[in-house]
Amino acid sequence: MLISAGSDLSVKLWDIHTGNCQQTLSGHTKMVTGVKFSPDGNIVASCIHDRTIKLWHTQIGRCLKTLLGHSHWILGIAFHPKGQILASACQDQTIRLWDVDTGECREILRSPRPYEGMNITAITGLNTAQKATLMALGAVDYKNADKNPRRKGVY
């Protein structure tokens, strides 16, 4: 089997010997940006720009779970060789490890950033671009955090 996805909002399973589409998995609301088979081939994971991952059962063509938690676009997904864990890399600079059976996020990985947790609320003399750069590197501006939830120091 071969798997494909794209701007038609679906995931397709193809028979590589005949070239025929064997199954179309529908249910996404945005363009599908990544797909992976589980090691045993029974599950397909698909990710899209709306920050979700769907797990599909390949035999019955049904969505088993929708994984939620990322705050930005998901850039890639990969199954652990044993198939019990799915890793997802996101534009929010995190990697999430998901339990495939339960759909729960087991762990969030993030590289330490040089200004992680630094409070820049009372700092003066910085322009908007400089503040944004510091926040992308982990600094927090508590004064503006409530006005824009994306600016809590996590990009």
VMD Tcl script that draws the C-alpha trace (Angstrom):
set ca {
  {0.00 0.00 0.00}
  {0.98 3.60 -0.61}
  {-0.50 6.58 1.19}
  {-1.00 10.10 -0.14}
  {-2.59 13.32 1.03}
  {-2.95 16.90 -0.04}
  {-5.14 19.88 -0.71}
  {-8.31 17.84 -1.35}
  {-8.62 17.40 2.47}
  {-8.39 13.61 2.26}
  {-5.94 10.77 2.78}
  {-5.83 8.07 0.11}
  {-4.60 4.48 0.32}
  {-3.34 3.08 -2.98}
  {-2.62 -0.43 -4.18}
  {0.88 -0.15 -5.62}
  {0.42 -3.20 -7.84}
  {-2.75 -2.02 -9.61}
  {-2.43 1.75 -9.15}
  {-6.01 1.88 -7.86}
  {-7.17 3.95 -4.91}
  {-8.39 1.41 -2.37}
  {-9.70 3.81 0.23}
  {-10.29 7.51 0.84}
  {-10.19 8.74 4.43}
  {-12.23 11.93 4.74}
  {-12.79 14.19 7.70}
  {-10.11 16.85 7.63}
  {-11.14 20.50 7.29}
  {-7.83 21.83 5.98}
  {-5.05 20.65 3.70}
  {-3.36 17.47 4.94}
  {0.36 18.16 5.34}
  {1.73 14.83 6.50}
  {0.86 11.14 6.66}
  {2.54 8.06 8.14}
  {1.74 4.37 8.44}
  {2.19 2.72 11.83}
  {4.86 -0.01 11.78}
  {2.20 -2.76 11.52}
  {0.28 -0.84 8.81}
  {-3.01 -0.89 10.74}
  {-3.04 2.81 11.59}
  {-2.43 5.90 9.52}
  {-1.61 9.19 11.23}
  {-2.34 12.40 9.36}
  {-1.61 15.98 10.36}
  {-2.99 19.24 9.06}
  {-2.60 22.98 9.37}
  {-5.42 23.32 11.91}
  {-3.11 21.92 14.62}
  {-4.70 18.45 14.76}
  {-3.57 14.90 14.13}
  {-5.99 12.16 13.18}
  {-5.42 8.44 13.70}
  {-7.21 6.24 11.17}
  {-7.81 2.49 11.18}
  {-6.75 1.28 7.73}
  {-8.95 -1.84 7.70}
  {-12.24 -0.09 8.46}
  {-11.41 3.39 7.11}
  {-12.60 5.18 10.22}
  {-11.03 7.92 12.32}
  {-10.13 6.44 15.69}
  {-8.91 9.58 17.45}
  {-8.20 13.24 16.92}
  {-5.13 14.46 18.83}
  {-5.27 18.05 20.06}
  {-2.69 20.15 21.86}
  {-0.35 21.92 19.49}
  {-0.68 25.69 19.21}
  {0.69 26.07 15.68}
  {1.09 24.10 12.46}
  {2.33 20.56 12.80}
  {5.43 20.15 10.67}
  {5.90 16.39 10.81}
  {4.90 13.12 12.46}
  {6.66 9.79 13.06}
  {5.79 6.51 14.75}
  {8.09 4.82 17.24}
  {9.28 1.49 15.75}
  {7.02 -0.43 18.16}
  {4.01 1.69 17.06}
  {2.75 2.64 20.52}
  {4.03 6.23 20.42}
  {3.55 8.91 17.79}
  {5.84 11.95 17.78}
  {4.72 15.26 16.30}
  {6.95 18.26 15.62}
  {5.31 21.66 15.62}
  {6.04 25.22 14.61}
  {5.53 26.10 18.31}
  {9.02 24.63 18.86}
  {7.77 21.55 20.67}
  {7.71 17.85 20.04}
  {4.79 15.99 21.53}
  {4.82 12.27 22.27}
  {1.35 10.74 21.97}
  {0.06 7.43 23.28}
  {-1.52 5.87 20.18}
  {-3.95 3.70 22.20}
  {-5.36 6.47 24.42}
  {-4.68 9.56 22.29}
  {-3.18 11.30 25.31}
  {-0.08 13.46 25.11}
  {2.50 11.67 27.27}
  {5.26 14.27 27.09}
  {6.13 17.64 25.59}
  {9.75 18.15 24.58}
  {11.29 21.57 24.03}
  {14.89 22.64 23.67}
  {15.85 25.17 26.30}
  {15.79 28.69 24.95}
  {18.41 31.23 26.11}
  {15.92 33.64 27.77}
  {13.42 31.07 29.07}
  {11.17 32.64 31.73}
  {12.95 36.00 31.73}
  {10.43 38.67 32.75}
  {10.62 41.61 30.33}
  {7.39 43.27 31.51}
  {9.05 46.35 33.01}
  {11.88 46.70 30.49}
  {11.77 49.96 28.59}
  {13.49 51.09 25.42}
  {12.74 47.98 23.37}
  {10.87 48.24 20.10}
  {8.23 45.70 19.06}
  {10.65 43.63 16.98}
  {13.17 43.41 19.82}
  {10.46 42.32 22.29}
  {9.19 39.73 19.81}
  {12.72 38.36 19.38}
  {13.23 38.05 23.13}
  {9.85 36.34 23.51}
  {10.68 33.89 20.71}
  {13.79 33.05 22.75}
  {11.72 32.37 25.88}
  {11.20 35.74 27.57}
  {7.76 36.59 28.96}
  {5.90 39.91 28.87}
  {3.20 39.45 31.54}
  {1.68 42.86 30.83}
  {0.71 41.86 27.29}
  {0.18 38.14 27.90}
  {-3.56 38.51 28.60}
  {-4.15 40.67 25.53}
  {-2.63 38.18 23.13}
  {-2.44 34.54 24.29}
  {0.12 33.72 21.60}
  {2.58 36.15 23.21}
  {3.09 34.27 26.46}
  {6.67 33.59 25.53}
  {5.80 30.51 23.47}
  {5.98 30.72 19.69}
}
mol new
graphics top color blue
foreach p $ca { graphics top sphere $p radius 0.5 }
foreach p [lrange $ca 0 end-1] q [lrange $ca 1 end] { graphics top cylinder $p $q radius 0.2 }
display resetview
